[in-house]
Amino acid sequence: MIRSFTDQATEKIFRGEKLTRKEEKLFGGLRIDKAQERLAVLNQATERDLLTLQALHYHKLHGDSRYSIDANSRNSKWRITFAWANDELTDVELVEIEDTHS
């Protein structure tokens, strides 16, 4: 279950609330509907569930106590990152990653 978000915009997407124009620009290229679906999955999932749902590409981030899943698809630059605390998700955030292969 999601306990906390790092920002209001990610929480708004989770709750299905309307984003401001500034927030919409911030999430350019992100399929909001898909991100909302993925956040709903996270809200219901255990870590074991995430490990078995291969399409989410769940993994631990390097050098950090945070984890990540794809927000749209594997080809998207958007990820949902979070930390685990007593089987709850904390500091859930939508982030755009940079291309590390160039």
Secondary structure, DSSP 8 states (H G I E B T S, - for coil): -B--BSSHHHHHHHHT----HHHHHHTTT--HHHHHHHHHHHHH--HHHHHH-GGG--EE-TTSS-EEEESS-TTSSEEEEEEEETTEEEEEEEEE---TT-
